[in-house]
Amino acid sequence: PQLLLAGESSFFSEATDYILKILNIFEQNISSLETELINLTQVVEDSKNLGVDIIINSGYDNASNNEVIKLSEEYNNIYITLGIHPEFADNYHDSNLHFIEKQINNEKLVAIGEIGLDYYYTKDNKERQMDLFCKQVELAIKNNKPIVVHSRDAISDTYDIIKKYNYGNKTLIHCFSSSLEMANCFVKLGCKL
């Protein structure tokens, strides 16, 4: 496996250009920080005009999971991930996971996420976060779905869990705050960063 870093490939240059254009679209459509943040129809249309054919919208708690499902029903090019972010580990219930499992055959569901570990604000609920992360990884494995992982200040525990479940080949680490050496360890498991 080879880790590609920004600047090593023209793909990254093109991807960066797309991301900057999309961020610009979002900026232009922000009406207020306290009300509707974006004109989603305009963002979807502008994205298509830039060559972005598919948008993946991620859920991170019960309310956002419901919202991304609704948006995916309204827009044919919006796909979804469903999950419980580690920030909500203290407040989740098994019913939240059952809701995700009921959606598992939704044709727009492309992965379980955003899931993982985040010790940035507190490590007091470390065991609860790890339990929630493991349950969601198990749900993904049971249903052969990829996972989208958030890992902030919890890299060793994140690595150990992915390695334990041998699920690196279906793992995208979207939030990564560690060393190049650790990045290579994840790549060796088959993860994408």
C-alpha positions as CSV (number, residue, x, y, z in Angstrom):
1,P,0.0,0.0,0.0
2,Q,1.2,3.5,-0.8
3,L,0.1,6.7,1.0
4,L,-0.3,9.6,-1.3
5,L,0.1,13.0,0.1
6,A,-1.3,16.3,-1.2
7,G,0.9,17.6,-4.0
8,E,2.2,14.2,-5.1
9,S,-0.5,13.7,-7.7
10,S,-2.5,15.9,-10.1
11,F,-5.6,14.2,-8.7
12,F,-5.1,16.1,-5.4
13,S,-4.7,19.4,-7.2
14,E,-7.9,18.8,-9.1
15,A,-9.7,17.6,-6.0
16,T,-8.5,20.6,-4.1
17,D,-9.8,22.9,-6.8
18,Y,-13.2,21.2,-6.6
19,I,-13.3,21.4,-2.8
20,L,-12.4,25.1,-2.9
21,K,-15.1,25.7,-5.5
22,I,-17.7,23.9,-3.5
23,L,-16.7,25.8,-0.3
24,N,-17.1,29.0,-2.3
25,I,-20.6,27.8,-3.3
26,F,-21.4,27.2,0.4
27,E,-20.1,30.6,1.3
28,Q,-22.2,32.3,-1.3
29,N,-25.3,30.6,-0.1
30,I,-25.0,31.2,3.7
31,S,-27.8,33.5,4.8
32,S,-27.3,33.4,8.6
33,L,-25.5,31.4,11.2
34,E,-28.7,31.1,13.1
35,T,-31.2,30.2,10.4
36,E,-31.1,28.2,7.2
37,L,-27.4,28.0,6.5
38,I,-27.5,27.2,2.8
39,N,-29.7,27.1,-0.2
40,L,-29.3,23.4,-0.8
41,T,-31.0,23.4,-4.2
42,Q,-28.5,26.0,-5.4
43,V,-25.5,24.1,-3.9
44,V,-26.7,20.9,-5.6
45,E,-27.1,22.7,-8.9
46,D,-23.8,24.5,-8.7
47,S,-22.0,21.3,-7.7
48,K,-23.4,19.5,-10.8
49,N,-22.2,22.4,-12.9
50,L,-18.7,21.9,-11.5
51,G,-18.8,18.2,-12.3
52,V,-19.7,16.9,-8.9
53,D,-22.2,14.2,-9.7
54,I,-22.7,12.6,-6.2
55,I,-22.9,14.3,-2.8
56,I,-22.5,12.2,0.4
57,N,-24.3,13.7,3.3
58,S,-23.3,12.2,6.7
59,G,-25.6,11.8,9.7
60,Y,-24.0,12.0,13.2
61,D,-26.9,11.7,15.6
62,N,-30.6,10.8,15.6
63,A,-31.8,14.1,14.3
64,S,-29.2,14.4,11.5
65,N,-29.7,10.8,10.5
66,N,-33.4,11.6,9.9
67,E,-32.5,14.8,8.0
68,V,-30.0,13.2,5.7
69,I,-32.5,10.5,4.8
70,K,-35.0,13.2,4.0
71,L,-32.6,15.1,1.8
72,S,-31.6,11.9,0.0
73,E,-35.2,11.4,-0.9
74,E,-35.5,14.9,-2.2
75,Y,-32.3,14.9,-4.4
76,N,-31.4,12.0,-6.6
77,N,-27.7,12.7,-6.4
78,I,-27.4,12.9,-2.6
79,Y,-26.3,9.7,-0.9
80,I,-26.0,9.1,2.9
81,T,-24.0,7.7,5.7
82,L,-25.7,7.1,9.0
83,G,-24.1,6.8,12.4
84,I,-23.7,8.2,15.9
85,H,-20.7,10.5,16.4
86,P,-18.6,9.8,19.5
87,E,-19.6,13.3,20.8
88,F,-23.1,11.8,21.4
89,A,-21.9,8.6,23.1
90,D,-23.3,9.6,26.5
91,N,-26.8,10.2,25.0
92,Y,-27.3,7.5,22.5
93,H,-29.8,4.6,23.1
94,D,-29.9,1.2,21.4
95,S,-33.0,2.4,19.6
96,N,-30.7,4.9,17.7
97,L,-28.7,1.9,16.4
98,H,-31.9,0.0,15.6
99,F,-33.0,2.9,13.5
100,I,-29.8,2.8,11.5
101,E,-30.1,-0.9,11.1
102,K,-33.7,-0.5,9.8
103,Q,-32.3,1.8,7.1
104,I,-29.5,-0.6,6.1
105,N,-31.1,-1.6,2.8
106,N,-31.8,2.0,1.9
107,E,-30.3,2.2,-1.6
108,K,-28.9,5.6,-0.8
109,L,-27.0,4.4,2.3
110,V,-23.3,4.0,1.3
111,A,-21.7,3.6,4.7
112,I,-22.0,3.6,8.5
113,G,-20.6,6.9,9.7
114,E,-19.7,9.2,11.1
115,I,-18.5,7.0,13.9
116,G,-15.3,6.6,16.0
117,L,-13.6,8.1,19.0
118,D,-13.0,11.7,20.1
119,Y,-11.0,12.3,23.3
120,Y,-10.4,16.0,22.5
121,Y,-12.9,17.4,25.0
122,T,-13.0,14.6,27.5
123,K,-11.8,11.1,28.1
124,D,-14.3,10.6,31.0
125,N,-16.6,8.6,28.7
126,K,-13.9,6.7,26.9
127,E,-15.4,3.3,27.6
128,R,-18.8,4.5,26.4
129,Q,-17.3,5.8,23.2
130,M,-15.5,2.6,22.6
131,D,-18.6,0.6,23.2
132,L,-20.6,2.7,20.7
133,F,-17.8,2.6,18.1
134,C,-17.6,-1.2,18.4
135,K,-21.4,-1.7,18.1
136,Q,-21.4,0.4,14.9
137,V,-18.4,-1.4,13.4
138,E,-20.2,-4.7,14.2
139,L,-23.4,-3.4,12.5
140,A,-21.3,-2.5,9.4
141,I,-19.6,-5.9,9.3
142,K,-22.9,-7.7,9.7
143,N,-24.3,-5.8,6.7
144,N,-21.1,-5.5,4.7
145,K,-21.1,-1.7,4.8
146,P,-18.0,0.5,4.8
147,I,-17.4,2.7,7.8
148,V,-16.5,6.4,7.9
149,V,-14.3,7.0,11.0
150,H,-13.7,10.1,13.1
151,S,-10.6,9.9,15.3
152,R,-9.4,12.9,17.3
153,D,-6.8,12.4,20.0
154,A,-7.8,8.7,20.2
155,I,-5.6,7.3,17.5
156,S,-4.3,4.2,19.4
157,D,-7.7,3.1,20.5
158,T,-9.1,3.7,17.0
159,Y,-6.3,1.7,15.4
160,D,-6.8,-1.2,17.9
161,I,-10.5,-1.4,17.2
162,I,-10.2,-1.4,13.4
163,K,-7.4,-4.0,13.7
164,K,-9.4,-6.1,16.1
165,Y,-12.3,-6.3,13.7
166,N,-10.0,-6.7,10.7
167,Y,-12.1,-4.1,8.8
168,G,-9.5,-1.8,7.4
169,N,-10.3,-2.6,3.8
170,K,-13.7,-1.0,4.3
171,T,-12.6,1.9,6.4
172,L,-12.3,5.6,5.5
173,I,-10.6,7.7,8.2
174,H,-12.1,11.1,7.5
175,C,-10.8,12.9,10.6
176,F,-7.2,12.0,11.4
177,S,-4.9,13.9,13.8
178,S,-1.7,11.9,14.1
179,S,1.6,11.2,12.6
180,L,2.7,10.0,9.1
181,E,4.0,6.8,10.8
182,M,0.5,6.2,12.3
183,A,-1.1,7.0,8.9
184,N,1.0,4.3,7.3
185,C,-0.1,1.8,10.0
186,F,-3.7,2.5,9.0
187,V,-2.9,2.2,5.3
188,K,-1.3,-1.2,6.0
189,L,-4.6,-2.3,7.5
190,G,-6.2,-1.3,4.2
191,C,-7.8,2.0,5.4
192,K,-8.2,5.0,3.3
193,L,-7.2,8.4,4.7
